[in-house]
Amino acid sequence: MSIYDIKVKTSDGIEYELNDYKGKPMLIVNTATKCGLSNQFDGLEKLYNQYKDQGLVVLGFPSNQFHQEVTNSEEAAQACRMTYGVTFPMHEIVKVNGKEAHPLFKYLTTNSKGFLSNSIKWNFTKFLVDKEGNLVERYSPTDNPESFEKDIIHVL
């Protein structure tokens, strides 16, 4: 199975395959608008705006597994846009851990190593995928987006 075989839904319920981003690097992030790390939206947006013309796609996936997100996908996306000025694609609220984890996050956690275990420990865990769909790096929730800008430049 490839990351490009995985289907996701936008915050307004439109389903598509990640194959739509084949040939583009992706930065995939589990987000939460009520999280203390939500200031990272600014850094993510900055990277997106700086590198989107070179192909970078930032994909936000709200999750309420850590009880820091609103309960509706559209409200989460609206909060991201209105409060944080997010313009990168936001998706439906998903589970990132456990048996009911979204297939994307099952794929990402199976193919990367986390601290102590592969499960996602908190909001704003970030995954960098190259143009060929290979998982390049996993970043912890406390890694500010600016701290790995050189990795993004490398996969562009």
Phi, psi and omega in degrees: 000140178251157176300333181288347178275350186277135177261142177226166177235137175291170181298339177260016170089008180276122182270141175206166178264146177296350173304335178300339182255014179302133182089001179236139174289145180238138170247110186255130187225133169272127188241168173202125186287340181258012182276147176297344178266007184297345175296346177291343174306322180299313180294321178296316179296320179299313179299316180301311181295325182287328188240001182296327179291342176265001174114349182296134174240126173257129182238119180262132179234098178298144176221141177252016181295339178254014174059043179226029180225153174294170187264359184237132183300319180293321177295320179297314179296319179296318178298320179296318182286315185283316184277321188247357178070026183291131175243349178286159184299129175250150187238179179295158175292129183231163170268140183251349181226160172086184183297330182265012179300144177300143179307327179298315183283333171297316179298310184296317181286330177291328185259015177215160179253131175257181178283119181074319177213173181277347183294158178278127186274333185195173176297155177069031165284135188238143181232128178256125181242134182279181184296338181265002179088012178273135176287117185269315186203151173242131181245143182286164178303328183274354176285114178291142182307324180297334185289342180239025178302323180299326178293322179294316178301320181298321183275351176288000000 
